[in-house]
Amino acid sequence: MSTRRILLTGGTGWVGGALAKALRERHPDTVSAVRVAPGQPDSQTVVMGSIDGSLVWPETLDSREVVVHLAARVHVMKETASDPLQAFRTVNTEGTLQLARLAAKAGVRRFVFVSSIKVNGESTLPGAPFGPIPADPPMDPYGRSKWEAEQGLRQLAAATGMEVVIVRPPLVYGPGVKANFRSLMKAVCRGIPLPLGCVTANRRSLVALDNLVDLLITCVEHPAAANGTFLVSDGEDLSTAALLQRLGSAAGRPARLLPVPTGLIEAGAALLGQRDVAQRLLGSLQVDIGHTRATLGWTPPISVDEGLRRAVAGMAP
């Protein structure tokens, strides 16, 4: 395996930190782009400022072969921007395309863009997973900004010859995960009863952090990844009840699930203004990774159960 000179954005985040570590093990000349200079001089970081339409490419990066672009304005539960779509576009669309234009001008050979399954939509019918081609542009501002970035990147690839690789993850979990997934883990580990015992008909695709990192490295290295769009998951979709039961097994204690009808959960969520939360717990969102497997010869290196075990073991107090 020949090593590559890589620029990684978003390397100080949760996923980015794991990816940076794994990349440097295989490609030691990997540098992370940061907004502000670190306290101590660091040969593995370069200051690029905020990634938006005004981004300037540092001359020190002229020798990069691959850019892995992970930095983004992520989906937020409580939006405060007066124009959410424009706020997402500034970073996720304009920033991505400016970075890609500068990369192409500097001679970068491949640009790996971490997009989102929200480009495909918010939900699927059980047994009808998303594929690489979305049916319609997404309405969600975050998903829309990522979709627009994808369209611009494909046009740039056609115009410049720079290879573009797009990866769309669903929910990512693993050691140090936060937000709703961490809350579910804590509830199971503490033996808190959860009213989700009847949520057995839905199916959701998840991806363990280690599986996502492995696929992203494959997309850096594999010749067949050029100009492809790849979905990623653990390869096993679970109902909400099954996920909690498997979490319980990983934690060494059974999940306490109460058999509350899903209709009552939906009604209660509506009264509390939590329809979106209920949809994520009760609805389905599946992805088909058949194209990823076939094109890249890729198989998730760890199972759902191992991913959950690692997530529980690495849960922050």
Backbone torsions as a table, in degrees:
resi	resn	phi	psi	omega
1	MET	NA	123.6	176.2
2	SER	-82.7	141.4	179.4
3	THR	-82.3	155.7	-177.7
4	ARG	-124.7	152.9	177.8
5	ARG	-93.3	111.6	-166.9
6	ILE	-118.5	141.5	168.1
7	LEU	-110.1	128.1	178.5
8	LEU	-116.6	126.4	170.3
9	THR	-99.7	152.3	-178.7
10	GLY	76.5	17.7	-175.9
11	GLY	-72.2	-9.2	178.0
12	THR	-94.6	-2.2	179.0
13	GLY	-84.4	-175.3	-176.4
14	TRP	-66.4	-56.1	177.7
15	VAL	-67.4	-42.9	-177.2
16	GLY	-61.1	-36.7	178.8
17	GLY	-63.7	-42.8	177.7
18	ALA	-66.4	-39.2	180.0
19	LEU	-67.9	-41.8	179.9
20	ALA	-59.6	-43.7	179.9
21	LYS	-61.7	-46.4	-177.8
22	ALA	-68.2	-39.5	178.7
23	LEU	-62.3	-43.8	-176.0
24	ARG	-68.0	-25.1	176.4
25	GLU	-67.7	-31.9	-178.2
26	ARG	-101.6	-29.5	-177.6
27	HIS	-133.6	85.1	-172.8
28	PRO	-57.1	-27.9	-179.8
29	ASP	-88.2	58.8	174.8
30	THR	-109.0	126.9	177.6
31	VAL	-117.3	147.6	178.7
32	SER	-103.9	134.4	175.2
33	ALA	-85.5	131.5	179.8
34	VAL	-126.9	159.1	-179.1
35	ARG	-78.6	-36.6	-179.7
36	VAL	-129.1	153.9	-177.6
37	ALA	-65.2	139.5	176.8
38	PRO	-67.9	160.8	-178.6
39	GLY	-60.8	-37.7	177.1
40	GLN	-110.0	138.8	176.7
41	PRO	-53.8	137.4	-172.5
42	ASP	-141.8	118.9	-178.5
43	SER	-71.4	-11.2	-178.6
44	GLN	-98.3	8.2	177.2
45	THR	-130.2	153.1	175.7
46	VAL	-137.6	137.4	-177.6
47	VAL	-85.4	122.3	178.1
48	MET	-120.7	-6.2	-177.2
49	GLY	74.6	-165.4	-180.0
50	SER	-71.9	139.8	179.6
51	ILE	-89.6	99.7	176.9
52	ASP	-146.4	-164.9	-175.6
53	GLY	-67.2	-12.0	-179.2
54	SER	-100.5	9.0	-176.1
55	LEU	-57.6	140.6	176.1
56	VAL	-118.3	136.0	-177.9
57	TRP	-83.2	120.5	177.8
58	PRO	-68.0	140.4	-179.6
59	GLU	-60.8	-25.7	-178.9
60	THR	-65.4	-11.4	-177.8
61	LEU	-100.4	8.8	-176.1
62	ASP	-63.5	-18.8	-178.1
63	SER	-94.9	5.3	-177.7
64	ARG	-69.3	141.6	177.3
65	GLU	-99.6	-33.4	-175.7
66	VAL	-135.4	138.1	169.6
67	VAL	-112.7	129.6	171.5
68	VAL	-111.1	112.6	-172.0
69	HIS	-104.3	103.5	-178.3
70	LEU	-109.7	-24.3	-177.2
71	ALA	-60.9	139.2	-178.1
72	ALA	-165.4	159.7	163.5
73	ARG	-84.2	113.3	-171.2
74	VAL	-85.8	164.8	178.6
75	HIS	-60.8	129.7	-177.5
76	VAL	-114.6	142.4	-177.9
77	MET	-76.8	-37.5	-178.2
78	LYS	-120.7	90.0	-175.8
79	GLU	-71.3	135.7	178.7
80	THR	-116.2	-13.2	-179.1
81	ALA	-68.4	140.8	178.9
82	SER	-68.7	-28.3	177.4
83	ASP	-129.3	84.3	-174.8
84	PRO	-57.3	-41.2	-178.1
85	LEU	-60.9	-44.9	179.8
86	GLN	-66.1	-36.4	178.5
87	ALA	-62.2	-41.5	176.9
88	PHE	-69.5	-41.2	-178.6
89	ARG	-61.8	-39.0	-176.4
90	THR	-55.0	-43.4	-178.0
91	VAL	-92.5	-54.2	-169.1
92	ASN	-75.3	-29.9	179.7
93	THR	-102.0	-63.5	-175.5
94	GLU	-64.1	-42.4	179.4
95	GLY	-65.0	-42.8	179.2
96	THR	-61.9	-46.8	-176.3
97	LEU	-70.1	-35.7	175.6
98	GLN	-64.6	-44.2	177.8
99	LEU	-60.1	-42.8	-178.8
100	ALA	-66.9	-40.2	177.9
101	ARG	-61.7	-44.3	179.6
102	LEU	-65.7	-38.6	178.6
103	ALA	-63.0	-45.3	179.5
104	ALA	-61.7	-42.2	179.7
105	LYS	-63.6	-33.0	-179.3
106	ALA	-82.5	-3.2	177.3
107	GLY	91.8	14.5	176.2
108	VAL	-61.4	135.7	-175.4
109	ARG	-84.8	-37.1	-174.6
110	ARG	-138.9	138.8	179.7
111	PHE	-122.9	111.9	-179.8
112	VAL	-99.4	117.8	-175.1
113	PHE	-109.8	121.5	176.4
114	VAL	-88.0	104.7	-178.4
115	SER	-94.5	-137.7	-177.7
116	SER	-158.1	148.3	175.8
117	ILE	-65.3	-15.3	176.4
118	LYS	-63.8	-16.3	172.2
119	VAL	-60.1	-34.8	178.2
120	ASN	-78.6	-34.5	-178.8
121	GLY	146.5	-173.3	-174.1
122	GLU	-96.9	-21.7	-174.1
123	SER	-160.0	161.8	175.2
124	THR	-131.5	163.2	167.9
125	LEU	-78.8	144.2	178.7
126	PRO	-55.1	130.9	-179.7
127	GLY	83.6	3.3	179.4
128	ALA	-126.3	71.4	-172.9
129	PRO	-71.7	159.8	172.8
130	PHE	-68.2	148.1	170.3
131	GLY	-114.4	-173.8	-176.0
132	PRO	-66.8	-22.5	-176.4
133	ILE	-102.9	113.9	179.0
134	PRO	-67.1	148.5	178.0
135	ALA	-74.4	-41.5	-177.4
136	ASP	-144.0	155.9	173.8
137	PRO	-60.4	140.4	-178.6
138	PRO	-71.1	152.7	177.3
139	MET	-93.5	-27.8	178.8
140	ASP	-60.1	130.7	-175.9
141	PRO	-56.3	-41.6	178.8
142	TYR	-63.8	-50.7	179.4
143	GLY	-61.3	-38.9	179.5
144	ARG	-62.7	-42.8	-178.8
145	SER	-64.2	-36.6	177.5
146	LYS	-70.8	-39.9	178.5
147	TRP	-61.8	-44.0	179.5
148	GLU	-64.5	-36.9	176.0
149	ALA	-62.9	-43.3	178.8
150	GLU	-58.7	-44.9	-179.3
151	GLN	-61.2	-45.0	179.7
152	GLY	-64.5	-37.6	179.9
153	LEU	-65.9	-39.7	178.7
154	ARG	-64.5	-39.5	177.5
155	GLN	-64.7	-40.7	179.5
156	LEU	-65.1	-40.2	178.6
157	ALA	-61.1	-42.7	-180.0
158	ALA	-65.6	-34.8	-176.0
159	ALA	-81.8	-30.3	-172.1
160	THR	-111.5	-21.3	-175.3
161	GLY	87.5	-5.7	174.8
162	MET	-67.2	132.6	179.3
163	GLU	-73.5	133.4	176.8
164	VAL	-116.3	132.0	176.6
165	VAL	-123.6	128.6	-177.3
166	ILE	-115.2	130.9	178.4
167	VAL	-123.4	129.5	-179.4
168	ARG	-116.7	99.3	177.6
169	PRO	-83.4	149.8	163.1
170	PRO	-85.0	-155.4	180.0
171	LEU	-59.7	130.5	179.8
172	VAL	-104.0	135.9	177.3
173	TYR	-133.5	161.6	179.1
174	GLY	161.5	-172.2	179.5
175	PRO	-58.5	126.1	179.3
176	GLY	88.2	4.3	178.6
177	VAL	-60.5	147.8	-178.2
178	LYS	-121.1	-162.5	174.9
179	ALA	60.9	-144.9	-169.7
180	ASN	-64.4	-36.1	-177.8
181	PHE	-65.8	-40.2	177.0
182	ARG	-63.2	-39.0	179.0
183	SER	-62.7	-41.5	177.4
184	LEU	-63.5	-42.8	179.2
185	MET	-61.2	-44.9	-179.3
186	LYS	-63.1	-40.3	179.6
187	ALA	-62.7	-44.3	179.6
188	VAL	-64.9	-45.9	-177.6
189	CYS	-64.4	-28.8	179.9
190	ARG	-91.3	0.0	179.1
191	GLY	72.7	25.1	179.8
192	ILE	-75.5	128.7	178.6
193	PRO	-64.9	136.7	180.0
194	LEU	-123.0	134.3	-174.1
195	PRO	-83.4	47.7	-170.9
196	LEU	-123.7	18.0	-177.6
197	GLY	-66.4	-21.1	-179.3
198	CYS	-93.3	-1.1	-176.9
199	VAL	-88.0	74.7	-174.7
200	THR	-114.3	-10.8	-175.0
201	ALA	-92.1	-18.4	-178.6
202	ASN	-81.0	167.1	175.6
203	ARG	-141.9	134.2	179.7
204	ARG	-131.8	137.3	173.6
205	SER	-90.4	134.9	174.9
206	LEU	-127.2	165.7	173.4
207	VAL	-136.8	126.1	175.1
208	ALA	-67.0	145.0	-179.3
209	LEU	-52.0	-44.5	-178.8
210	ASP	-64.9	-34.5	177.6
211	ASN	-69.0	-41.3	178.2
212	LEU	-63.5	-45.5	179.1
213	VAL	-59.1	-42.7	-179.0
214	ASP	-62.8	-42.2	179.6
215	LEU	-67.0	-40.1	-179.9
216	LEU	-62.7	-39.0	176.4
217	ILE	-66.0	-38.8	175.6
218	THR	-59.9	-39.5	180.0
219	CYS	-70.4	-24.3	173.1
220	VAL	-70.9	-38.8	-167.4
221	GLU	-99.4	-32.0	-167.4
222	HIS	-79.3	127.0	178.9
223	PRO	-58.8	-35.1	-176.2
224	ALA	-74.6	-7.4	178.6
225	ALA	-75.2	-16.8	-173.8
226	ALA	-54.9	125.1	176.2
227	ASN	60.8	29.2	178.0
228	GLY	-107.4	160.5	174.2
229	THR	-118.5	127.2	-171.4
230	PHE	-129.5	130.4	171.5
231	LEU	-92.5	154.0	-174.6
232	VAL	-140.3	141.7	173.7
233	SER	-160.7	-178.4	176.4
234	ASP	-78.4	-8.3	179.8
235	GLY	84.1	4.7	175.6
236	GLU	-139.9	119.0	-178.8
237	ASP	-95.4	140.9	-173.7
238	LEU	-125.1	147.8	166.6
239	SER	-72.5	164.0	179.2
240	THR	-61.9	-41.7	179.2
241	ALA	-63.5	-43.1	179.7
242	ALA	-65.1	-38.7	178.0
243	LEU	-60.4	-45.4	-179.1
244	LEU	-66.8	-37.3	176.8
245	GLN	-64.2	-40.7	179.5
246	ARG	-70.7	-33.4	172.8
247	LEU	-61.6	-42.2	177.7
248	GLY	-60.2	-42.6	178.0
249	SER	-62.3	-40.7	179.2
250	ALA	-64.7	-32.9	-178.9
251	ALA	-86.5	-8.2	179.8
252	GLY	78.4	21.2	174.6
253	ARG	-150.7	142.0	-175.2
254	PRO	-68.3	141.5	174.4
255	ALA	-70.9	137.5	179.0
256	ARG	-97.2	100.2	-175.0
257	LEU	-111.3	124.1	179.4
258	LEU	-92.3	138.4	-175.6
259	PRO	-82.3	64.7	179.2
260	VAL	-85.6	127.4	179.0
261	PRO	-56.1	141.5	-177.1
262	THR	-62.4	-30.5	178.4
263	GLY	-62.1	-37.3	177.8
264	LEU	-68.6	-37.4	177.9
265	ILE	-64.0	-43.3	179.3
266	GLU	-62.4	-43.2	-179.6
267	ALA	-64.3	-43.9	178.9
268	GLY	-64.0	-40.2	178.8
269	ALA	-64.2	-39.0	179.1
270	ALA	-63.5	-41.4	179.6
271	LEU	-63.6	-33.0	-177.2
272	LEU	-92.4	2.4	-178.8
273	GLY	69.9	31.7	-176.5
274	GLN	-119.5	38.1	-178.6
275	ARG	-59.5	-38.9	-178.5
276	ASP	-63.7	-40.8	178.4
277	VAL	-64.0	-43.5	179.5
278	ALA	-62.6	-39.3	-179.7
279	GLN	-61.1	-41.1	-179.0
280	ARG	-68.8	-28.8	179.4
281	LEU	-84.6	-33.8	-172.7
282	LEU	-101.6	-26.1	-174.3
283	GLY	-87.9	177.6	179.2
284	SER	-109.6	147.2	169.5
285	LEU	-150.8	101.3	-177.0
286	GLN	-115.7	147.5	174.9
287	VAL	-124.5	145.8	179.0
288	ASP	-99.6	115.2	-179.0
289	ILE	-99.6	17.4	179.9
290	GLY	-59.5	-42.3	178.9
291	HIS	-63.5	-40.2	179.1
292	THR	-63.6	-46.1	179.2
293	ARG	-59.9	-48.3	-173.6
294	ALA	-69.7	-41.3	-175.0
295	THR	-74.4	-41.0	-173.1
296	LEU	-104.8	-4.1	-174.5
297	GLY	61.1	32.2	-172.3
298	TRP	-98.5	138.5	173.4
299	THR	-130.6	135.7	177.9
300	PRO	-54.4	124.2	-175.2
301	PRO	-70.5	-23.5	177.4
302	ILE	-124.7	153.8	-179.4
303	SER	-81.9	168.6	174.3
304	VAL	-56.5	-46.2	-176.0
305	ASP	-63.9	-39.0	177.5
306	GLU	-69.4	-38.3	177.1
307	GLY	-61.3	-43.2	178.7
308	LEU	-66.9	-38.2	178.2
309	ARG	-61.1	-43.8	-179.5
310	ARG	-67.7	-36.1	179.0
311	ALA	-64.8	-44.0	179.9
312	VAL	-65.5	-43.1	-179.0
313	ALA	-63.9	-30.8	-178.2
314	GLY	-100.5	15.2	-177.9
315	MET	-67.2	128.6	178.0
316	ALA	-66.5	146.4	179.6
317	PRO	-62.5	NA	NA
